[in-house]
Each structure stands twice: as C-alpha cells, then as structure tokens.
C-alpha cells in the first residue's frame, strides 16, 4: 500500500505537488483556524447585542420618564399654577357686558 503511495508521489510534477500542498494547507486552515474565527465573531456579535439591548432599555426608561413629565405638566393644577405665575389668571370674576339669549 505504501509503495503505491510512494510511486504516485514520485510521479507528480512540481505544479501538481504545489497544488497538493496548497490544498492540504487549505484543509488545515478550514479545520483549525476557521472555527476559532467563527467563535470570535459570535462573541463579538453577542457583545453588540448586549450593548444594543441595554441602550433599548435606557431609551424606554427615558420615554416613560418623559411621558410622566408630560402628564404632570399638562395637569389642571400645573396649568393653573403656571397661569398665576405668568399673570394669566383672573383677578376678579368676569362681568357680563351684554345679556345673551333667554327671556
């Protein structure tokens, strides 16, 4: 069996021998280097996913805080207090100038 392999190797030309060596190196690369690259890429993508999910949580928290602030500022008590501060409230009760409709 080994004699057949040796005769086949001696019959190969230089170009075919180079091609065989390149193919063997490519197989070694596929078996050893590629899985490590895939693992590193997976870890990198997982870290990005974690960062983006944390950013989403922060943005959702900010949205809920702004909604609460908006509800607080649009309440009647807050609007009436703002009117007093800016001088938009009535000092006296408004007086009817002209009766409208009715008997």
C-alpha positions in Angstrom: 0.0 0.0 0.0 2.8 2.4 0.9 4.7 1.5 -2.2 1.6 2.6 -4.3 1.5 5.9 -2.5 5.3 6.5 -2.9 5.1 5.8 -6.7 2.1 8.1 -7.0 4.1 10.9 -5.2 7.1 10.4 -7.3 5.0 10.6 -10.5 3.6 14.0 -9.6 5.1 17.1 -11.3 6.1 20.2 -9.5 2.9 22.0 -10.3 0.7 19.2 -9.1 2.8 18.9 -5.9 2.4 22.6 -5.2 -1.3 22.3 -5.8 -1.5 19.3 -3.4 0.4 21.2 -0.7 -1.9 24.2 -1.1 -4.9 22.0 -0.8 -3.6 20.4 2.3 -2.8 23.8 3.9 -6.3 24.9 3.0 -7.8 21.9 4.7 -5.7 22.5 7.8 -6.9 26.1 7.7 -10.5 25.0 7.5 -10.1 22.6 10.3 -8.2 24.7 12.8 -8.5 28.4 12.1 -12.0 28.8 10.8 -13.8 27.5 13.9 -11.8 29.9 16.1 -12.7 32.8 13.7 -16.4 31.8 13.9 -16.2 31.7 17.7 -14.6 35.1 17.9 -17.2 36.6 15.5 -20.0 35.0 17.6 -18.6 36.6 20.8 -18.3 40.0 19.1 -21.9 39.8 17.8 -23.2 38.8 21.3 -21.4 41.7 22.9 -23.0 44.1 20.4 -26.4 42.5 21.1 -26.0 43.1 24.8 -24.9 46.7 24.3 -27.9 47.4 22.0 -30.4 45.8 24.4 -29.0 47.9 27.2 -29.4 51.0 25.0 -33.0 50.0 24.2 -33.8 49.6 27.9 -32.3 53.1 28.6 -34.3 54.7 25.8 -37.6 53.0 27.0 -36.9 54.3 30.5 -36.3 57.8 29.1 -39.6 57.6 27.1 -41.6 56.6 30.2 -40.0 59.4 32.2 -40.9 62.0 29.5 -44.4 60.7 29.4 -44.8 61.1 33.2 -43.3 64.6 32.9 -45.7 65.4 30.1 -48.7 64.2 32.1 -47.6 66.2 35.1 -47.1 69.4 33.1 -50.5 69.0 31.4 -52.5 68.5 34.6 -55.0 71.2 35.5 -53.2 72.1 38.8 -49.9 72.6 37.0 -51.6 74.7 34.3 -53.4 76.9 36.8 -50.2 77.4 38.8 -48.4 78.4 35.5 -51.2 80.9 34.7 -50.8 82.5 38.1 -47.0 82.8 37.7 -47.4 84.4 34.2 -50.2 86.7 35.2 -52.8 84.9 33.0 -55.3 84.4 35.9 -58.4 86.5 36.6 -58.1 89.0 39.4 -61.8 89.4 39.6 -64.8 87.4 38.3 -65.6 88.4 34.7 -68.7 90.6 34.3 -71.2 90.0 31.6 -71.4 93.0 29.3 -74.5 92.1 27.4 -77.1 89.5 28.2 -77.3 86.9 25.5 -80.5 84.9 24.6 -83.1 83.8 27.1 -86.1 85.6 28.5 
